[in-house]
Amino acid sequence: MSPSSARITAVDTHDIRFPTSRELDGSDAMNPDPDYSAAYVVLRTDAADGAEGHGFVFTIGRGNEVQVAAIDALREQVLGRSVDELCGDPGSLSRDLTGDSQLRWLGPEKGVMHMAIGAVVNAVWDLAAKRAGKPLWRLLADADPAWLVGQVDFRYITDALTPEEALALLRRGREGAVGRAATLRARGYPAYATSPGWLGYGDEKLTRLAVEAVAAGFRQIKLKVGADLADDMRRCRAARAAVGPDIRIAIDANQRWNVAEAITWTRALAEFRPYWIEEPTSPDDILGHAAIREAVAPVKVATGEHTQNRIVFKQLLQAGSLDILQLDATRVGGVNENLAVLLLAARFGVPVCPHAGGVGLCELVQHLAMFDFVALSGTTDDRVIEYVDHLHGHFTEPVVIRDGHYTAPTAPGFSATMRPESVAEFTYPGGAFWAAELARPKTDDRKGRGA
């Protein structure tokens, strides 16, 4: 079969869960015992080279089956589509899925259905990058600016960013892009370490991991806060003593507080010189974030991992509600919408520090941040990508960290492909791990049940 006649022949989905709650990896004030999970999708084709596109949505355990079902609901709109047409214009699928009149009633452009669309759209971009023989960051950086603008849905955001303004930003971003790409390949992209700061870790583990992070080249770590102020004071004091005065410490409340409480709590922790307070209140409270930002300066406000679409990002920027924008690769409707978010951030001059605290998120967001550096913002000043040190071995192209920096991926694609053996072992509930786990007698002190 010639490449021009290849079609999408199957949309396979998998409910994959990892028992991270056993060691309290990922624990925070709102999510004390997460099982990091992925609603995983594979677009199969009848292309002669067997090309496939891979994508997923990150969740934390129970409910992952709902996310899988949402992806399944999109199957009939994807099957039979031309591979050439999808890869030549991923925005065509994005527009069709987000514009579906019946699906929109389930959002619109928010929640489980929107994230499902993002997984499928991301899988198309993975397929497109593989067929182009490029890692996604380079596919985007090499793309014609006018074509990239055509990938963005400007509905509801033209009061903040017009297509003409976006085109000007991208054309300006191309200036010096070749040199920045060489710098990226040589040095990588700066990262910060969240692994020392999970809320369920004891002080000894926190300080040991913090010291190890600094020794590994990280210049910023992050601590989870928000459950108990006395505990947070003690943990921040221990972390600051461990890393010294020159390492940035960010703190993350994971939406735990009301506005007044966020202000009081952050001011109480100010003696430890936190660089930013992340998600201090509800991700939907635009004006609340603005009030907190004004009250806690010079501590910066960072948010975005739970921001549901480009429209809310637009309003956060317009209202002056954040200092650091934390986009997420699987929360919104995929690469196309994240292009809009990156352009909005560039328009407002706000640095992007992507959220990556979940399975596979490090693998994905590195591409978005690297594109931003090479061909849009042109800088890594005050920009870091989150890094968590677990679950990377389940991917065929895991992230590589050197001296506290993400190494630029070279393999074609979006780095989203999971190892077949990991899919087989951790599919819930029938995979080898979970079948054995669920067959055992349950006891009160056992974690990682995934259900």
ABEGO torsion letter per residue (X at the ends): XBAAABBBABBBBBBBBBBAAAAGBGBBAABABBBBBBBBBBBBBABAAGBBBBBBBBBAEBGAAAAAAAAAAAAAAABGBBAAAAAABAAAAAAAAAABAAAAAAOBGBEAAAAAAAAAAAAAAAAAAAAAGBBAAAAAAABBAAAAAAABBABGAAAABBAAAAAAAAAAAABGAAAAAAAAAAAEBBBBBAAAABAABBAAAAAAAAAAAAAAGBABBBBBBGABAAAAAAAAAAAAAAAEAABBBBBBAGGABBAAAAAAAAAAAAAAGBABBBGABBAABAAAAAAAAAAAOABBBBBGAABABAAAAAAAAAAGABABBBBBAAABAEAAAAAAAAAAAAAAGBBBBBBABBBGAAAAAAAAAAAAAAABAGBABGBBBBBBBBGAAABABBBBBBGGBBBBBABBEAGABBBAAAAAAABOAABAAAAAAAABBBBAABBGAGX
